[in-house]
Every structure is written in structure tokens, then in C-alpha cells.
Amino acid sequence: MTIEALVRALAAERAIADWSARARFTRARWVARGDAARGSSEGERTTTALAATIHRDTPEGRGSATFTLGPSDVVAEALRAALVRAGGAVGPPWRSPPSAAPARVVVADPAVETAALARVPGELEAQVVAAARAAGATVAEVRVEVAVEAVQVITSRDVDARWPETRFTVEARLLRDGVYARLERVVRRREELAIGVVVAAAVDRALRRAKALETPAGRMATVLRADALLHGGRGLFEAIVAQADPALEHQGLVRYRPGQPIAAGAVAAAQPLTVTSDGTLPFGLRSAPLDEDGAAVRRFELVGRGVARNLALDGREASLRGVSPNGGVRAIVVPPGTSPERALLASSGGPLLVVEAWSWLDVAPVTGHFRAAIALGRIIDRGGTHDVTGGIVRGDALAALALSTRSQELVTTPEYHGPSAWALGELTVD
């Protein structure tokens, strides 16, 4: 099955009012090495993933359905099933937005050609081994995968866009002095792997955590470093992303709406918060010229100086609101703060908790509150600095972000460009 055959089938079905088709061709090469129990392997795979979204108009409104095609699936059967589902999921009538120019964005590493794909995983594995040796550690397990992809989106609105993507994944378990360190890194550009730095940091954190004290309970001033702030990709920002969900907004389940402060005191804060979604961030993991339905991805403000600005709008939500779609929330961009990082990390006398990494983070989408377990942090007070671990930090993520003080120094990850340290005020540690 090819995307051309899928498009022909979609165009021939008169019951479909509008449709989009997408294909992703992937060529990936991997290397995996492990201990005697897990063994080693390496190889290459090529896959083609096909999917489509159809819209069916009825006198009662429009119904939509999405389906994917596997290698053995028959398009006619998949299409019939999708039409049935679309007919049973009728909502308000709407019209797909007119075609707009795709975003100009680079998401493929120009230094990695398909012809060179075979040797890259082995080179990266060797870098992990060398970096571990330099950090005094050995590699218990390592898995490296490099993928080169070709993406194509075709719609009934005369969109036919194609672009390349690359993805580098490095996972490893390292051992030093009886302590295991884990790392996982996913980027689009090889040079952003920074294997030497990442391996050294992982080993250092593991050793520090093994000797760390239990985090004391109580209320204390808290600073998050970028790794903790962004745990799992977007970390605490998931509270803001959830508030921008139009489905939740329709149901009245969000705490704020466009034009309202995101938290009490947000507008009057010393550094009013501005958060932008940027689907054009170079080499961003969520960056793309178009969304899955062929709508152009756009940069837009989620929060402007403490006030909610825009929602994440696909074609349906944009049409129902009479505005243009923006492709949804992508990478998070925040302007630099006004404080040097060293000032944020200076204790004012009472204990200051600096969180470097979480074990887990849970953000409630409706309330915006969070709970997170400390994997590694530091307590800074008049008695000095010591490492801590354990303990559950909880608080209101929306208020903490809105009233935060942020560093002048910036960091860039595949999903974030913004301050490297955030002082969130006093939070509760259980």
C-alpha cells in the first residue's frame, strides 16, 4: 500500500466531504549491547506508516474518524469501518480551513545522509563507551538508534507537502563503584546528543544520589533546574498546555480562559510570565511544517505577561471559533529572566531546595496542581550545601510558574528554549 493508492481511495469515496492522508517512511539502524543475560544485537528496519482522517457531513452535523493501515490491511475495508465510526460521532457542523503555507522549519540533520546511516550507531556507541571510561564507569547496557524519515501529507484541499526528519536515540545503563546510572537522550541533530557531557552528568548524579540525605519535610523556597522543570519533555508546563486544551475549555473544566490571568497575582508579578508555543523551533521534537490534518503549524502565545492568550486549535476547533488553526502546542519558549542564576541559588538564610531531577512528576490537567518525587536535589542554607533525595514536593504549578523568578541564562532542549533555573517560591515537601 502506498499513499498514492490511499489518496485515490479517499478521493473516490463520495460519502467523504473532506480528508487528509499522511505517510511516514522510516529507515532506522540500531545497535544494542548488554550483559550476558541480555546479549547484543544490531540491525536495520524500514517501515511505512499510513494514516488518514476523514470527515463525513450529515444533516445533523459533521462526523470524523481516523484510521491507520498496516501492511496487510485492505484500504476499502478500513475506509468502510471509518465511515461507520464517523457516522456515529457526529458533532456540530464545520468546514475545514483553507490551505495555508506550511511553516518553514528544519527537523532533519543535514550531516546525516541515508548512505552513512549504517555506520552512525556504531560511532555513537563507541562515544558512549569512551565517555563512560572517562567518567570512571563501565557500560552495562547501551542501545543506540538512528532514524531517517520521509513524511508526506496530502489533503483534499490541494495540500501536498513533504519533508525529511531525523531522530537519534541513546539509552544506557552505566556502572561505577556499585552504583548504576541511567541516561536517555532523544534529539533530531547528532551534535545535540552531547554524549560526553550527558554521560558525565548521569554518573555524577547517580553517585551523589547514592550518598544523599533524606529531604527534610516542610515549606521551603524551591528552585528547579531545567532538567526537573522539563521532566518527561514539558514537565510543569503540562499545566499550561492542559489549560489551552479547547475540549477542556468547552466543558468549563479549565481554571482560566483567554484574556484572564493564569493565577492570582500573575499580572502584577515582578517578572510577568510569557510562554509561547513554537512549532518552528529548529530541530524540535514536536516541530513540523503541518499538523497531521494538513493545517499549518504556527508560533503563538499561550501566556502573555501573566494573561492567557490563545488555545491550541486544530482545524475543527478553529473553524468552530471562526479563527485560523495553529497546529497545537509544540515546543515551549520563554524569554530570559532578569536574575543571574547564581542569585537564584543563593540562600536568603532559610533553607533553599534546588531540585535537579525528579523520580516522577504528576500534573493534574484540570486543577494545575502537581506532585513530584525528588530524585536528586540540594539543600542550601547557612550551614552549607548538601545533596538530598526522596520526599514529595507538591504545589500549584500554574501559580508557581506565574509568580516565578527566572534566570538570565538560557538552555535549549528539543522541546524547550528558556531560562535554565526557575525560583518557584515556597513549596511543600512531604
N, C-alpha and C positions, 0 to 999 in steps of 0.2 A: 504494500500500500504506500502511495506517495501523497504528498499534499495536493498535487495537481488532480489526482483521482478523487480525493476528498472534496476539493472545491467543485469539481464537476457534479458530484452527487448533491452537494448543498444547493448549487445553482439550479439544478433540475427539479428540486422539490418545491412545488408551488405553495404548499402549506406554510413554508417558512417565509416570514416577512423580512428578516434580516439575519445575517450570520457573520461569524468570524472563524477562521481556521488558523491553526498555528502548528508549526513543526519545529522540532529541535533535534538536530543530528549531532551526536556526541561521539567523539573518538577519545578514549581515555587509556592511559598507560599507568600501571601501578607496580609498586614493589613493596612487599611486606616481609619483614624479618622478625622472628620471635625466638623465644626459648625452645627447648627441645619439645615441650608439650604442644606448642602452637605451630612450630615449624615455620617454613618460609615459602613464599610464592611470588611470582611476578607474571605479568601478562598484559594483554590489551583487549579492550572491548569496543565495539561500535554499536550504537543503538540509534533508533529513530523513534521519537515520541510524537504522536499526532493527537491533537485535541481540537474540539470545535465547540462553539457556543451558538445556540440557535434561539431565535425569538419568534414566537407564534402569536399573531394578533387574532383576537376573537371579539365578538360584540361586547363581552364583559370586560375586556382589557387585554393586556399582553402577558404571556407566559414565557418563561425562559428555561433552558436546560443546557447543561454542559456534559459532554461525553469525551472519553478517550478511546483510542484504538490500539489494541495490542497487535502483535504480528499475525495472529490467526483470526482476528475479528473480521466480520463481514460488515462493510460500511452500511449497506442497506438495512441490516438488522439493527445496528447501533442507532441509525437515524430514526427508524420507526419507534424504537424504545424511547429515544429522546423526545420525539413528538408527543408521545403519550404523557411523559413527565411534564413537558411544557404545558400541555393542555390541562393538567391537574394542578398547576402552580400559577394560575392567572392572578395578576395584580393590577394596579392602576395602568391605564394606557399611557404610553410614552413613545417618543421617536428617538432613534439613535442620532447622536450629534453628527454634524457634517465632518468630513475628514479635515484634520489639521496637520500641519507639518510635524513630523517626528522630532523629538528632542535630539540635539546634537550631543552625543555622549560617546566616550571611548571606554569599552569594557573588555577589550582583548589586549593582551600583552604583545606588542609588536615584535618583541625579541624572541618569541617562541613560535617557530614555524612548525607546521604539521610534520614536515620531513625530519625535524630534530626531536620530535616527541619521544622517540624510543630511548634516547639517552638521558633525558632530563630527570626522571625519577631516580635513577641510579646516582646521578650527580648530587641530588638533594639528600639522598640517604647518606652519602659519604660526608656531606656537610654536617648532618646531624651527629654522626659518629665522631667526627673531628671536634665539633663544638662540645659534645659531652666529655670527651677526653680532656679538653682544655679546662672544663669545669670540674675535673676530678671524678667524673661519673662514667658509668658504662650504660650501654643501651640494652635494656631488657626486651623491648619491643619497639618497632617503628613501622609505620605504614605511610607511604607517600603516593599520592595520585595526582596526575596532571591531566586535565581535560581541555580539549579544544572543541568548541561547539559552533554550529551554524544555526541561527534562529531565523525563521521566516513567519511573518504574519500577513494573512490575506483576508480582506473583508469584502462584503457585498457593496461597500461604499467606495470601491476602487482604491483601497489601500493595498499595497504590495511592498512590504518593507523587509529587508534582510540585513542582518548584522552578525559579526563574529563575537564570541565570548571566550574567555579562558578562565580556568579555576585551578588553583594549586591548594592541595590539602596535605598537611603534615600532622601526623599524630604519633606520639612517642611516650614510652614509659621508661624513665631513667632511674638508675640506682646509684646512690652514693652513701657510704657509711651506714648501710642497712636501711636507708630511707628512700622511698620511691617518690619520684616527681613525675607529674603528668603534664603534657602540653598538647594543645590542639590549635592549629593555625589554618585559617582558610582565607585566601586572598585571590585577587584576579591577576596580580602582577608579581613575577618571581622576586624582584628585588624587595618587595614589601614583606616577604617572609622573614627577613632579618634573623636567620636561624641562629647565628652566634649569640645575639642579644637575647633572643627568646629562650634558648636553652639555658644560658647562664642564669637568667632571671628565674626560670622554673626550678632549677636546682637550689638556688639561694632561698627561694620561698619555702621549699619543702624542708630544708634544713632548719630554717628559722621556726617554721610551724612545729616541728618535732620538739623544739625546746621552749616553745612559747607557754606563757602562763594563761590561766583561765581569765577571760574577760570579766571584770567586775560588773555587777548589776547596778542599775540606777540611771538617772538622767545625766547626760553629758554632751558637751559640744562635740559635733561629729563632722569630720571631713572625709569625703570619698575621693579616692584617686580614680583615674579614668577606668581602669580595669574593673573596679567594683561598680562604678556608676553604670557601666555598659554591660554588666553581666548577662551573658546569653545573646548579646547583639545590641539591643537597645535599652536593656536594663530598666532603670527607673522611668525612662521616657515612655515606657509602655503605658504609664498612667495617662500621659498626654495623648498618646496615639489612640487610646480607648475613648477618650472624650471627643475625639474627632471622628468617631465612627458614626456615620449618618443613621445606621439602623438603630443604634442605641439612642441617638438624639431624637429620632422619630417617636420612640417609645417613652421619651421623657426620663430615661434612666441615667443620663449624664449629670454631672454636678454643675456644669456651666454650658453656656451656649454662645455662639459668635456675638461679639460685642460686649460680653461680660468679663470681669476679672476672673482669672482661673482660681484664685484663692483670696481670702480676706487679706487686704494689705498689699496685694500684688502690684498695684499701680503705684503706690507710694513707697515701694521698696527702694533701698539705696541704689540697687542695680536692677531696675525692672527687666524682667526676663523676656527675651525674644528667641523663639525657636522656629526654624524654617525646615520644611521638608524639601530635599533636593534630590530628585531622581536623575540629575545630570552630573552628580559628583563623579569625577574621573575614577574609573576602576572600582566604583562602589558595588557591593554585592547585590544591592537592590536597584541599581541604576539600569535604565533601559530606555530606548527611544520611544517605545509604545508599551501600553499595558497589554494584558492577554486578549482584550477585546478590540485592540487596534486604536484605542484612544491615546492621544499624545500625552506623554509624561511631562509634567510641568513643575517648576520650582514655585512653592507657595508658602506663606506664613501660616504656621499653626497658632503661634502666640506672638503678639507684638506689644512690647513694653507692658507685659503683665495681663494683657487682654486677649481673649480668644478671638481668632480672626477667621479661620477657614476650616471646613470639614474636608475629609478625604472623599472625593467624589469620582465614582466610575460613571460610565455613560448613562446608566439608568438614573442614579441619584441626581446627576447634573441636569438631565432632561426634566425630571420632575420638579426641580427647583428653578428651571429656566436660566441656567448658567452653563459655563463650559466645564467639561471634566478636567481633572488634574492628574489622573493616574494613581491616586492614593499616596499614602505616606511612604516615603523611601528613606534615604539617609537623613540623619538629624544634623543640622548645622546650627551652632550657637556662637555669637560673636564673643571675642575675648572680654574677660572681666577687667576690673581696674586694680586688682591687688596682685602683687608678686606672690608666687606660690609659697615662698619662704615665710611671708607674713601670715598666710592662712594656716601654716603648720606650726606657728609659734603659740605656745600655751599662754593664756592670759592669767594663769595662776591656778585655776581649777584644771581637772584632768581633761585632756583633749584626746578623743578617739579618732585615729586615722585608719580607715578601712582600705586595705589594698586588694582584698579578694573575698568574695562570698563563697560559701559551700553551695548555697542555693538562695534563690530570690523569688518571692511570690508577690505579684502586684495584682490587687483586686481591680478589675476594669471599671466597675460601676462606682465604687467608693473612692478609688485612687489611693487607698491605704496599702502599705506594704509590710512584709515581714521577711527577714533575711538572716541567715546564719553566717557568722564570721568565720572564714577560713584562716585569714591572717590579717592582723592589724597591729597598730602600735598605740600605746598609751603614752602621751607626753604630758608631764607635769613638772612641778618644782624639783621632784626627786630624780628627774632624768627621763629616759626613754626606754621602754621595754616592750617586747613583742607579746601579743595576746592572740588567743584563738578561742572558738566556742562563743556561746552567748547568742541570743536572738535580738536583733535590732528591729524596732517597729516604729511606724510613724505615718504621717500623711505625706505621700510622695508629691502630690500637687503643691501643697503648701511649702514643703521643704525646698522644692525646686524653685518655686516662685519667689521665695524670700532669701534665696541663697546668695552668698558672695563667691565670686568666681575668679580664677587665676587669669593673669595676663598671658601666661604660657599656654600654648595650644598643642593638641595632639590630633592626628588624623588616623582613623581606622577605616576598614571597608564599609562601616555603617555610621560613622560619626566624624565631624570636624568641629572642634570646640575646645573649651578650657580643659586643662589637664587635672585640675583639682577644684572641688566644689565644697564650700563650707555650708552645711545644711542647718546650722543652729543646733539646739538641744534635741536629742532623740532619746528614746527609752531603750535600755538594754536589759533584757530579762535573763 
